[in-house]
Amino acid sequence: MLHTSLEYLNNDLSDMLYHTLTSNEEVSIATTKGSVIMISQEQYDSMQETLRLLSDKKSLSALLDSHNKRDENLQIDSYSVSEVFNDL
């Protein structure tokens, strides 16, 4: 993660935006009242999708089951999209 101050960001906003978009590296922007994190839209969308999947009990259960079976070298069951997301 790249760290910068609000003052530096004000002077170099376009370069920081380009850096975030091309590197997918988060930028922590420090102010006197706290910090904020700048991320690309792609990263944000990915995080939102992960949160959505983890909040769905059935898809989380299927994910954990698959990981456990993989770790034990067992055959992994397949689920259709409609089976996993039937309650959405």
Secondary structure, 3 states (H helix, E strand, C coil): CEEEEHHHHHHCHHHHHHHHHHHCCCEEEEECCEEEEECCHHHHHHHHHHHHHHHCHHHHHHHHHHHHHHHCCCCCCCCCHHHHCCCC
